[in-house]
Amino acid sequence: MTEAKKTVKKTATKTTKKAAPAKTATKKAPVTDVKLNNATYATGKRKDSVARVYLIAGKGQIIVNGIPMTEYFRRPVLQMIIAQPFGITKRETAYDVHAIVSGGGLSGQAGAVKHGISKALERVEPDLRKTLKAAGFLTRDSRVVERKHFGRHKARRSTQFSKR
């Protein structure tokens, strides 16, 4: 009788399990806004991240992927990185920024937005090029993750040595 209960329990558990829904790769539609037609556009890059930055005369509001910067980048360090081009040029409340970022992690995305903002500021006000260039904000940071090599655990990590 105990075997009968076990088989009933097994069949009951098999029927109650539901198959997990298949995950489909969905691409987010780019954020479009009517106000961006007369904006200054620049592309910023860092690691695997690419940021499309639109600069508009405004009050200093920064929106990333349709979300305010403070909600998208919750770490204060990342918020500070994004605000650096405005701080060094003393234009904190002069422009609004709409950025569309994709790829990489949050740190790379913040660097990409910073690079894009710097390039857009230079296009709007060419006089700012000297200060932005001296701070190194117009140079694309070309450091990327090294590829994994054959016969190694990671890019440089080799297998453990065995004496015997």
C-alpha positions in Angstrom: 0.0 0.0 0.0 2.9 2.3 0.6 4.1 1.7 -2.9 0.8 2.7 -4.3 0.9 6.0 -2.3 4.4 6.7 -3.7 3.3 6.2 -7.2 0.3 8.4 -6.7 2.5 11.2 -5.2 4.9 10.9 -8.1 2.2 11.2 -10.7 0.6 14.1 -8.8 3.8 16.0 -8.7 4.5 15.4 -12.4 1.1 16.8 -13.4 1.2 19.9 -11.2 4.5 21.1 -12.6 4.1 23.6 -15.4 6.5 24.2 -18.2 8.4 27.4 -17.9 7.5 29.9 -20.6 10.0 30.2 -23.4 12.1 33.3 -23.1 12.1 35.4 -26.3 14.7 37.9 -27.1 13.0 41.3 -27.3 14.7 44.4 -28.3 13.6 47.6 -26.7 12.3 50.2 -29.1 14.5 53.3 -29.2 13.1 56.2 -27.1 11.8 58.8 -29.4 10.7 62.3 -28.4 9.3 65.2 -30.4 11.6 67.6 -28.5 14.8 65.8 -29.8 14.4 67.1 -33.4 16.4 70.2 -32.7 18.8 68.7 -30.2 22.6 68.3 -30.6 23.5 64.6 -31.1 26.7 62.8 -30.1 27.7 59.1 -29.6 29.7 58.1 -26.6 31.4 54.7 -26.1 33.1 52.9 -23.2 33.9 49.1 -23.0 30.9 47.4 -24.7 28.5 50.2 -24.0 27.2 52.7 -26.6 25.3 55.9 -25.7 23.3 58.0 -28.0 23.2 61.4 -26.4 20.8 64.3 -27.2 21.6 67.7 -25.7 18.9 70.4 -25.5 18.9 73.8 -23.8 17.1 73.3 -20.5 17.3 73.1 -16.7 19.9 70.4 -16.2 17.7 67.3 -16.2 19.4 64.0 -17.3 17.2 61.2 -18.6 18.7 57.8 -19.4 16.5 55.3 -21.4 13.4 57.2 -20.4 14.2 57.1 -16.7 15.7 59.9 -14.6 19.5 59.5 -14.0 19.2 59.1 -10.3 16.9 56.0 -10.7 18.8 54.4 -13.6 22.3 54.9 -12.0 21.6 54.4 -8.3 25.3 54.5 -7.2 26.4 58.1 -6.4 29.8 57.4 -8.1 28.1 56.7 -11.4 26.0 59.9 -11.1 29.1 61.9 -10.3 30.8 60.4 -13.4 27.9 61.5 -15.7 27.8 65.0 -14.1 31.6 65.7 -14.6 31.5 67.3 -18.0 28.9 69.8 -16.8 30.8 70.5 -13.6 34.2 71.2 -15.3 32.5 73.5 -17.8 30.2 75.2 -15.2 27.1 74.3 -17.2 25.1 72.3 -14.6 21.7 73.9 -15.3 22.2 74.9 -18.9 21.3 71.8 -20.8 18.9 68.8 -20.6 20.2 65.4 -21.6 18.3 62.5 -23.2 20.5 59.4 -23.5 19.8 56.0 -25.0 22.3 53.5 -23.7 22.8 49.8 -24.7 25.3 47.1 -24.0 27.8 46.5 -21.2 27.3 47.1 -17.5 26.3 50.1 -15.5 29.9 51.4 -15.1 30.6 51.2 -18.9 27.2 52.8 -19.6 28.0 55.7 -17.3 31.3 56.2 -19.0 29.6 56.1 -22.4 27.1 58.8 -21.4 29.9 60.9 -20.0 31.8 60.6 -23.3 28.6 61.4 -25.3 27.8 64.5 -23.2 31.3 65.8 -23.6 31.2 65.4 -27.4 27.8 67.1 -27.6 28.9 70.0 -25.4 31.9 70.5 -27.7 29.5 70.6 -30.7 27.2 73.1 -29.1 30.0 75.4 -27.7 33.3 74.8 -29.6 35.0 77.1 -27.0 34.7 74.4 -24.4 36.9 72.0 -26.4 40.1 73.1 -24.6 38.8 72.4 -21.1 37.1 69.1 -22.0 40.2 67.9 -23.9 42.5 68.9 -21.0 40.3 66.8 -18.6 40.5 63.9 -21.0 36.7 63.7 -21.6 36.8 63.8 -25.4 39.1 60.7 -25.6 37.4 57.4 -26.0 38.6 55.0 -23.2 39.7 52.1 -25.4 40.2 49.6 -22.5 38.1 46.5 -23.1 38.1 43.0 -21.6 40.8 40.7 -23.0 39.5 37.7 -24.8 39.8 34.2 -23.3 42.8 32.2 -24.7 42.9 28.5 -25.6 44.2 26.2 -22.9 43.7 28.8 -20.1 40.9 29.2 -17.6 40.4 32.9 -18.4 42.4 35.4 -20.4 45.6 35.0 -18.4 44.8 32.5 -15.6 46.5 29.2 -16.4 45.7 25.7 -15.1 46.8 24.7 -11.6 50.3 23.2 -11.5 50.6 19.7 -10.2 54.0 18.5 -9.0 53.1 14.9 -8.8 
